[in-house]
Amino acid sequence: MKSGCFWSVLFLAILSVLPAIAQTQASISGVIHDSTGAVIPGVMVTVTNPATNFTRNAISNEAGVYNFPSLQPGQYDIKVELPGFRTITQKDVELQVQQSARIDFTLQVGELSQTVEVSGTAALIATENATVGTVIENKRILEMPLNGRNFLQLTSLSPNVSYGFTTAGQEDQRQGGSRAAQNISVAGQRSAFNHFTLDGVENTDVNFNTYVILPSIEALQEFKVQTGIFPAEFGRATTQINASTRAGTNQFHGTLFEFLRNDRLDAKQYAFAGERPKDALKWNQYGFTLGGPVTIPGLYKGTDRLFFMSNYEGFKERRTTRTLYSVPSMKMRGGDFSEILSLTSTRIYDPATTRPDPSRPGASIRDQFPGNLIPSNRINSVSNKLLEFYPAPNLNPNLVPYNFEATLNRKADKDQFIQRIDFTESSKSSWFGRYSWSGESEATPFFFNGSQVQTHVHQTMASNTRCFRLQRSMNSGSASTPSTI
């Protein structure tokens, strides 16, 4: 068997067993006419990504249609050429996540060496599908203020989206951590009705439909909030939050960042009862991003071929908060519950006096402890032992409620790492893969108990976009059909 046939068979075998996955890739298509409006077949169209020099060719068919599916989001240059006509070049065509851009061209009679350059391209109108959504591009992700550097806050820039409401109690109690606080509502639906994808693979936590990996904003190319009429690869949920990580380019780029919050920089708290000391706060969010061609001095230079993007972000929070609680007052510890009569009109009855109610067959009645005072010899020894686990009031010792002030020390640590590799095998085949790791540790005390979150997530994906050339028996022409796994 020839090697070419072997690899084709292997590829088709892999394709047949892999599930279809949601794609972040974009596409360009259009129709080519002459000055009279007639379609022109056989026109060579070339798209080039100037950041990586990735190039792909296509030839318009009998209807004058050309098509470039499965392109990575980014900026592209387009070149249209046919002998007997002037060459057209169009630069800086920006493709966004899941975008199907249509660009038609009209060729003018002339020499092939004559070039018509198109610049200042208008916004591309989505006419190839009915998807409704908003793309938040890299510039807004990096430059808009984000408390905590969570890019999901920017979903509120999309119409019909609300962000930042109260966390659902069930999520907070059963899951906790930052995943329980994503709070995104589209079209008035619950925050659990969202679906997340990252680089075309599932990124939705199965517990409450929250995210799995939350990339650092420096590692994101862009993301799209799709709110209606989704392509078939999504298939569920009210909205799709479809994100794409950044790829390396031929130029080395890097960032080093540190975000600091500290109680020494905060204003004093205002309180009606008088001045209160500031709660202690130490917040550090730091990391780096580095991308470019894979280069080993003296051994390998990956320009135009092999690229990397590495990102790490760490987060440490130490926070002290003062919280009010209600604990048994000093009187209650001795059996004196008279103070709650004036607060709640609650009466305490003596279980030892339980007897049938003569006025209501089958019912029982009891006598109230006079003045809600329980004799000390009537208090169970086990109950007295349990009082050892409750602190004595430190505010208004003989009053309830809110007679105890506690200082809670919250500790939160988060780390995440993303490594992406892109490889241009040829103009007909390109690869990229990503490995992501995330760890989250939170401890929030609450009186004598509290909550603790320990989360460790690993995510790996790989993608190959390959063009096959299918020979036609009717003529000498050919067509390229891209497939993606």
C-alpha positions in Angstrom: 0.0 0.0 0.0 1.3 3.4 -0.9 2.0 5.7 2.1 -0.4 8.4 0.9 -3.2 5.8 0.7 -2.2 4.4 4.2 -2.5 7.8 5.8 -5.8 8.6 4.1 -7.3 5.3 5.3 -5.9 5.9 8.8 -7.4 9.4 8.9 -10.8 8.2 7.8 -10.7 5.5 10.4 -10.0 8.0 13.1 -12.7 10.3 11.8 -15.3 7.5 11.9 -14.8 6.9 15.6 -14.4 10.4 16.9 -17.6 12.3 18.0 -18.4 15.6 16.3 -17.3 18.5 18.5 -18.2 22.1 18.5 -15.9 24.2 16.4 -14.5 27.7 17.1 -13.1 27.9 13.5 -14.3 30.4 11.0 -14.8 30.4 7.2 -14.6 32.7 4.1 -16.7 32.1 1.0 -18.0 34.2 -1.9 -18.7 34.5 -5.6 -16.4 35.9 -8.2 -17.9 37.9 -11.1 -16.5 39.9 -14.0 -17.5 43.5 -14.8 -20.6 42.3 -16.6 -21.9 40.3 -13.6 -21.1 36.9 -15.1 -19.6 34.3 -12.7 -15.9 33.3 -13.4 -14.8 29.7 -12.7 -11.2 28.7 -12.3 -10.0 31.7 -10.4 -7.2 31.1 -7.9 -7.9 32.5 -4.5 -5.3 32.5 -1.7 -5.7 33.4 1.9 -2.7 34.1 4.1 -2.4 34.7 7.8 0.4 37.3 8.0 1.1 36.5 11.7 2.2 32.9 10.8 2.5 33.0 7.0 0.0 30.2 6.8 -1.4 30.0 3.3 -4.2 28.1 1.7 -5.5 28.1 -1.9 -8.8 27.4 -3.5 -10.2 27.6 -7.1 -13.7 28.9 -7.9 -16.1 26.3 -9.3 -18.4 26.5 -12.3 -20.7 28.8 -10.3 -17.8 31.2 -9.5 -18.0 30.1 -5.8 -14.9 29.7 -3.7 -14.8 28.5 -0.1 -12.3 28.4 2.8 -13.9 26.5 5.7 -12.1 25.7 9.0 -9.8 28.7 9.4 -8.5 29.7 12.8 -9.8 33.1 14.0 -7.5 36.0 13.2 -6.6 38.4 10.5 -6.1 37.3 6.9 -5.0 38.7 3.5 -6.9 37.5 0.4 -5.5 37.4 -3.1 -7.6 36.8 -6.2 -5.9 36.2 -9.6 -6.7 34.9 -13.1 -4.8 35.5 -16.3 -6.4 38.2 -18.3 -7.7 40.0 -15.3 -6.2 42.4 -12.7 -5.1 40.8 -9.4 -7.1 41.8 -6.4 -5.6 41.9 -2.9 -7.6 42.5 0.2 -5.8 42.9 3.5 -6.7 42.7 7.2 -9.8 40.6 6.9 -10.6 39.8 10.5 -12.3 36.4 11.2 -14.0 35.9 14.5 -15.0 32.8 16.4 -17.6 30.7 14.5 -17.9 33.4 11.8 -19.0 32.6 8.3 -17.8 35.6 6.3 -18.9 36.2 2.7 -16.7 38.3 0.5 -17.6 38.6 -3.2 -15.1 39.9 -5.8 -15.5 41.6 -9.2 -12.5 41.2 -11.5 -11.5 43.8 -14.1 -10.0 43.0 -17.4 -6.2 43.8 -17.4 -2.8 42.3 -16.9 -2.2 39.8 -14.1 0.7 42.0 -12.9 -1.7 44.9 -12.3 -3.0 44.8 -8.8 -6.1 46.3 -7.2 -5.6 46.6 -3.5 -8.7 46.8 -1.3 -8.3 48.5 2.1 -10.7 49.8 4.8 -12.9 46.7 4.6 -16.4 47.3 6.0 -17.8 45.1 8.7 -18.6 41.7 7.3 -22.3 40.9 7.4 -23.3 37.4 8.4 -25.4 36.1 5.5 -24.3 32.5 5.4 -26.2 31.4 8.6 -28.8 32.6 11.0 -26.7 32.4 14.2 -27.3 35.3 16.6 -24.4 36.2 18.8 -21.9 38.8 20.0 -18.1 38.4 19.8 -16.0 40.0 22.5 -12.6 40.4 20.9 -9.1 40.4 22.4 -8.9 44.2 22.7 -11.9 44.5 24.9 -11.0 41.4 27.0 -7.6 42.9 27.8 -8.5 46.6 28.2 -11.8 46.6 30.0 -11.7 46.6 33.8 -12.4 43.2 35.3 -12.6 42.7 39.0 -10.8 39.3 39.5 -9.9 39.1 35.8 -12.8 36.9 35.0 -13.6 37.3 31.3 -17.2 36.0 31.8 -18.1 39.4 33.3 -18.0 40.7 29.7 -20.9 38.5 28.6 -23.0 41.4 29.8 -21.9 43.3 26.8 -24.1 41.0 24.7 -27.8 41.9 24.3 -30.3 40.2 26.6 -27.6 39.0 29.0 -27.4 39.7 32.7 -24.4 39.0 34.9 -23.6 39.4 38.6 -26.8 38.5 40.4 -26.9 36.5 43.6 -25.4 33.1 43.6 -27.8 30.2 43.5 -27.9 28.7 47.0 -27.7 25.1 45.9 -24.6 25.7 43.7 -22.9 27.6 46.5 -23.6 25.0 49.2 -22.9 21.9 47.1 -20.1 23.1 44.9 -18.7 26.3 46.1 -15.7 28.1 44.8 -15.5 30.5 41.9 -17.4 28.2 39.6 -20.5 28.6 41.7 -20.4 32.4 41.2 -20.5 32.7 37.4 -24.1 33.9 37.4 -25.0 34.4 33.7 -28.6 34.7 32.7 -29.7 34.9 29.0 -33.2 35.8 28.0 -34.3 35.6 31.7 -33.3 31.9 32.0 -31.4 30.4 34.9 -27.7 30.6 35.1 -27.5 26.8 34.9 -28.9 26.9 31.3 -25.6 27.8 29.7 -23.1 25.8 27.7 -19.4 26.4 27.5 -16.9 25.3 24.9 -13.2 26.1 24.7 -11.2 25.6 21.4 -14.1 23.6 20.1 -14.3 21.0 22.9 -16.7 20.6 25.8 -15.9 22.9 28.7 -19.1 22.5 30.7 -19.0 21.2 34.3 -21.6 18.4 34.7 -22.7 19.5 38.2 -24.4 22.8 37.5 -23.5 23.6 33.9 -20.7 26.0 35.0 -17.3 26.2 33.3 -14.5 23.7 33.7 -11.4 25.8 32.6 -11.5 29.5 33.0 -8.6 30.8 30.9 -6.5 33.8 31.9 -7.5 36.8 29.8 -4.0 37.0 28.3 -4.5 33.5 26.9 -7.8 34.3 25.2 -8.1 35.3 21.5 -11.8 36.1 21.8 -15.1 34.5 22.8 -18.6 34.6 21.4 -21.9 34.6 23.3 -24.4 32.9 21.0 -28.0 33.3 22.0 -30.0 31.7 19.2 -30.3 29.3 16.3 -27.1 27.4 17.0 -25.3 25.2 14.5 -25.9 21.4 15.0 -22.7 20.8 16.9 -23.9 22.6 20.0 -27.4 21.3 20.3 -28.5 22.3 23.8 -28.8 25.1 26.5 -30.1 28.6 26.2 -26.8 30.1 25.2 -23.4 29.1 24.0 -20.2 30.7 25.4 -17.7 29.7 22.8 -14.1 30.8 23.6 -10.8 30.4 21.7 -7.3 30.5 23.1 -4.5 32.6 21.5 -2.0 30.9 19.1 1.7 31.7 18.8 3.0 33.7 15.9 6.3 34.3 14.1 7.0 37.1 16.6 7.8 36.5 20.2 5.2 38.2 22.5 5.0 38.1 26.3 3.4 39.7 29.3 4.2 39.7 33.0 1.5 40.9 35.4 0.8 41.4 39.0 -2.5 42.8 40.4 -2.5 43.8 44.1 -5.3 44.7 46.5 -4.4 45.5 50.2 -6.3 46.9 53.1 -3.5 49.4 53.6 -4.7 51.0 50.3 -8.4 50.9 51.3 -10.5 53.6 52.9 -11.8 53.2 56.4 -15.2 51.5 56.7 -18.2 53.6 57.7 -20.4 52.4 60.5 -23.4 54.0 62.2 -22.2 52.6 65.6 -18.9 54.4 65.2 -15.6 53.9 63.5 -14.6 50.3 62.9 -11.1 49.0 62.1 -10.6 47.9 58.5 -10.9 44.2 57.7 -7.6 42.7 56.7 -7.3 42.0 52.9 -4.3 40.6 51.0 -5.1 39.9 47.3 -2.4 39.0 44.7 -3.1 37.9 41.2 0.0 37.3 39.0 1.4 35.4 36.1 2.8 35.5 32.6 2.1 34.8 29.0 4.7 33.9 26.4 4.2 33.0 22.7 6.2 32.7 19.5 7.9 30.2 17.2 9.4 27.1 18.8 13.1 27.7 18.5 16.1 25.6 19.7 19.3 27.6 19.0 21.5 25.7 16.7 19.0 22.8 16.3 15.6 24.0 15.1 13.8 27.2 14.0 10.0 26.9 14.0 9.3 30.1 12.0 6.3 29.6 9.7 5.9 26.1 11.0 5.7 25.4 14.8 4.4 27.8 17.4 3.7 27.8 21.1 1.7 29.9 23.6 2.3 29.3 27.4 0.3 31.0 30.1 0.3 30.8 33.9 -1.9 32.7 36.4 -1.8 32.4 40.2 -4.2 33.9 42.7 -3.9 34.2 46.5 -6.4 35.8 48.8 -6.2 36.3 52.5 -9.3 38.1 53.9 -10.5 38.7 57.4 -14.2 39.7 58.0 -16.2 40.5 61.1 -19.5 38.8 61.2 -22.4 39.0 63.8 -24.0 35.8 65.1 -26.7 34.9 67.7 -25.6 32.6 70.5 -27.4 31.7 73.7 -27.2 34.6 76.2 -25.8 34.2 79.7 -29.3 34.0 81.1 -30.3 31.3 78.6 -27.4 29.2 79.7 -29.0 29.0 83.1 -32.5 28.3 81.8 -33.8 31.9 81.8 -35.6 32.4 78.4 -37.7 35.3 79.6 -36.1 37.8 77.3 -37.4 36.1 74.2 -41.0 36.7 75.3 -40.6 40.4 74.5 -38.8 39.7 71.2 -40.8 36.9 69.7 -43.6 36.1 72.1 -42.3 32.5 72.1 -43.5 30.4 75.1 -41.7 27.3 76.4 -43.9 24.5 77.7 -43.1 21.8 80.2 -43.0 18.3 78.5 -43.5 16.6 81.9 -47.1 18.1 82.1 -48.3 16.6 78.9 -51.9 15.3 79.2 -55.0 14.7 77.1 -57.0 17.8 76.2 -60.6 17.2 77.4 -62.0 19.7 75.0 -60.3 18.1 71.9 -60.4 14.3 71.6 -57.0 13.0 70.6 -55.2 16.2 71.3 -52.8 17.0 74.1 -52.0 20.1 76.2 -49.0 21.2 78.3 -48.4 23.8 81.0 -46.0 26.7 80.2 -42.9 27.2 82.3 -43.8 30.3 84.4 -42.1 33.3 82.8 -40.2 31.0 80.4 -37.9 30.0 83.3 -36.6 26.4 83.1 -35.4 25.1 86.5 -31.7 24.2 86.3 -32.4 20.6 87.5 -34.7 20.1 84.5 -31.9 20.8 81.9 -30.5 17.7 80.4 -26.8 17.1 81.1 -26.2 16.4 77.4 -27.6 19.9 76.6 -25.3 21.4 79.2 -22.4 19.6 77.6 -23.3 21.0 74.1 -23.1 24.5 75.5 -19.3 24.1 75.8 -19.2 24.2 72.0 -20.9 27.6 71.8 -19.0 30.7 72.7 -20.2 33.1 75.3 -21.7 36.3 74.0 -19.1 39.1 73.6 -21.7 41.8 72.7 -24.6 42.6 75.0 -24.2 39.4 77.0 -27.8 39.3 78.2 -29.5 40.1 74.9 -30.3 38.4 71.6 -30.1 38.4 68.7 -26.6 39.3 67.3 -24.8 39.1 70.5 -21.5 37.6 69.3 -19.0 39.1 66.8 -16.5 36.7 65.2 -13.5 37.3 63.0 -13.4 34.9 60.0 -10.2 34.2 58.2 -10.8 33.2 54.5 -8.1 31.7 52.5 -8.2 31.1 48.7 -5.5 29.9 46.3 -5.9 29.3 42.6 -3.5 28.3 39.9 -4.0 27.6 36.2 -1.7 26.8 33.3 -2.3 26.6 29.6 0.1 25.2 26.9 -0.9 25.5 23.3 1.0 24.2 20.3 0.3 25.0 16.6 1.9 23.2 13.7 1.5 24.0 10.0 2.3 20.7 8.3 1.5 22.1 4.8 -0.9 24.4 3.1 -3.4 21.5 3.2 -2.9 20.4 6.8 -2.6 22.2 10.1 -2.6 21.0 13.6 -3.1 22.5 17.1 -3.3 21.0 20.6 -3.8 22.4 24.1 -3.2 21.1 27.6 -4.8 23.0 30.5 -4.6 22.5 34.2 -6.4 24.3 37.0 -6.4 24.0 40.8 -8.5 25.7 43.3 -8.4 25.6 47.1 -10.7 27.6 49.4 -11.3 27.5 53.1 -14.1 29.6 54.5 -14.8 29.1 58.2 -18.3 29.7 59.5 -18.6 29.6 63.3 -17.6 26.1 64.3 -17.8 24.6 60.8 -17.5 26.1 57.4 -16.7 25.1 53.8 -13.7 23.9 52.0 -13.2 23.6 48.2 -10.5 21.4 46.6 -10.7 21.3 42.8 -8.2 19.9 40.3 -9.0 19.9 36.6 -7.1 18.6 33.5 -8.2 19.2 30.0 -6.5 18.1 26.8 -7.5 18.5 23.1 -6.1 18.1 19.6 -7.4 19.2 16.2 -6.3 18.6 12.6 -7.7 20.5 9.6 -6.9 18.7 6.4 -7.8 19.4 2.8 -8.5 16.4 0.4 -8.3 16.8 -3.3 -11.1 14.9 -5.1 -10.6 14.2 -8.8 -13.6 14.6 -11.1 -14.2 12.2 -13.9 -16.2 14.7 -16.0 -13.3 17.1 -16.6 -9.7 17.8 -15.6 -10.7 20.1 -12.7 -10.4 19.3 -9.1 -11.9 20.4 -5.8 -10.5 20.6 -2.2 -12.7 19.5 0.6 -11.4 20.3 4.1 -12.2 18.0 7.0 -11.5 18.6 10.6 -11.0 16.2 13.5 
